[in-house]
Amino acid sequence: MKHHQVVIIGGGPAGAACAGRLVGAGADLLLLDKSSFPRKKTCAGWITPQVLSDLNLDPSEYPYSLSKYQALRIFLKGIPILWPGDQYAIRRIEFDDWLLKRSGAAVKQHHVRRITRENGRYILDDAFSADYLVGAGGTHCPVYHALFREEHPRTGSRIAALEAEFSYEWKDGKPRLWFFDRGLAGYAWYLPKVDGYLNIGLGGDVRVLKKSGRTIQEHWGFLLEKLRGKGLISGPIPDPDGYVYHLRGPGAAYRIDNAFLVGDAAGLASLDMGEGIGPALESGQLAAEAILHQHPYTLESVSQFSLLPGWLGWLVAGKAGASPRIPTVYSRKHRDT
Ligand SMILES: Cc1cc2nc3c(=O)[nH]c(=O)nc-3n(C[C@H](O)[C@H](O)[C@H](O)COP(=O)(O)OP(=O)(O)OC[C@H]3O[C@@H](n4cnc5c(N)ncnc54)[C@H](O)[C@@H]3O)c2cc1C
């Protein structure tokens, strides 16, 4: 059995960010991922300027597709809001591979199925052992299932999401988000990307969805209808991929002994937008700091909101119905496009 100081399970943004910090400090680590990279990840790929700053990345230095938007067009139950400020999008198939390579970590393709602890060491499938274990395996992370779930289940809302990214010669390059359409406790998006890709999708609170009696697939049908009606798409559209993940919840446990949860494994997506890439990177880096310097692992510095003020986050989570203050309503002729 091969022993390492640290084993990270999962090579997405959380695992790669954690690995990058640890490798930079000379730690002996191995990163295991069940997939071979580059791998597909169900995700719109929207990233905030904060993500670029967390990565210490000048946009001009990113070697793959990076779309830049000067504003987001948000529709809140049909009310248009122009949300100004630079936003970005990457393609996850490129971004995650780039990030993992940049981390410098030794990576092995291995699907971790069994985790035990013996004499202070974590044993994985009787093949690897480690003093520290980082669970970066997303919603179905084996570290969460083996060590946390029973006593410390995730507490945040579960979001069901569908997404498709495909090569498409879009005519309209303005990103749009539609919140709460037809009772969806969440939002749908149209995200045109550079180099001829389009990402469309939607996500909403699972409990509210169940109560509404509508399935996420029905909402997908509504989205396609809307996009076709507005002339934003035409022709055949590939079937979407689905995934369920968790928004940040109160009082969750992220560390037990020397086992850490980061990113989606911890359930950290933001309350307003379900953005998980930023919290994945930040939590990965914080876990590395905790391992290297024996710091407490707290996620207080990881913001619960990524774009919108708190009231909208609670609306998205289907928990409140505060009357919104709208920052910039743009002219009526742009309504609901
Ligand atoms: C439809 C959709 C759209 C989204 N859009 C956005 C967006 O636009 N912007 C944003 O910021 N966030 C978005 N998110 C959320 C974002 O995708 C996640 O929060 C983010 O990917 C979390 O990163 P992570 O590193 O924690 O996990 P992941 O990126 O899921 O990586 C986990 C890795 O663990 C590996 N793994 C899992 N189990 C095992 C195992 N047993 N053994 C070995 N390896 C394993 C997997 O192969 C995977 O590579 C979206 C999510 C969905 C579902």
The ligand as a Gaussian input file, in Angstrom:
#p B3LYP/6-31G(d) Opt

LIG

0 1
 C      -25.984000      22.467000     -14.370000
 C      -24.999000      23.137000     -13.453000
 C      -24.557000      24.405000     -13.766000
 C      -23.626000      25.036000     -12.942000
 N      -23.177000      26.269000     -13.305000
 C      -22.237000      26.878000     -12.554000
 C      -21.668000      28.101000     -12.990000
 O      -21.994000      28.617000     -14.053000
 N      -20.737000      28.685000     -12.213000
 C      -20.327000      28.110000     -11.035000
 O      -19.487000      28.685000     -10.333000
 N      -20.834000      26.937000     -10.614000
 C      -21.752000      26.291000     -11.350000
 N      -22.215000      25.073000     -10.969000
 C      -21.664000      24.447000      -9.770000
 C      -20.251000      23.917000     -10.062000
 O      -20.282000      23.119000     -11.227000
 C      -19.733000      23.092000      -8.875000
 O      -20.029000      23.758000      -7.684000
 C      -18.237000      22.869000      -8.985000
 O      -17.924000      22.075000     -10.093000
 C      -17.704000      22.197000      -7.722000
 O      -16.375000      21.813000      -7.937000
 P      -15.756000      20.597000      -7.137000
 O      -14.298000      20.593000      -7.454000
 O      -16.190000      20.617000      -5.743000
 O      -16.446000      19.287000      -7.760000
 P      -16.423000      18.676000      -9.229000
 O      -16.070000      19.710000     -10.223000
 O      -17.708000      17.959000      -9.375000
 O      -15.243000      17.616000      -9.191000
 C      -15.369000      16.423000      -8.457000
 C      -14.387000      15.400000      -9.025000
 O      -14.396000      14.262000      -8.154000
 C      -14.298000      13.088000      -8.928000
 N      -14.859000      11.981000      -8.141000
 C      -16.130000      11.872000      -7.682000
 N      -16.275000      10.729000      -6.998000
 C      -15.067000      10.114000      -7.018000
 C      -14.590000       8.885000      -6.481000
 N      -15.385000       8.063000      -5.783000
 N      -13.308000       8.548000      -6.696000
 C      -12.489000       9.361000      -7.394000
 N      -12.891000      10.541000      -7.942000
 C      -14.169000      10.912000      -7.742000
 C      -15.111000      13.405000     -10.178000
 O      -14.737000      12.593000     -11.286000
 C      -14.795000      14.894000     -10.403000
 O      -13.739000      15.080000     -11.315000
 C      -23.139000      24.404000     -11.768000
 C      -23.590000      23.121000     -11.456000
 C      -24.505000      22.488000     -12.293000
 C      -24.956000      21.102000     -11.949000

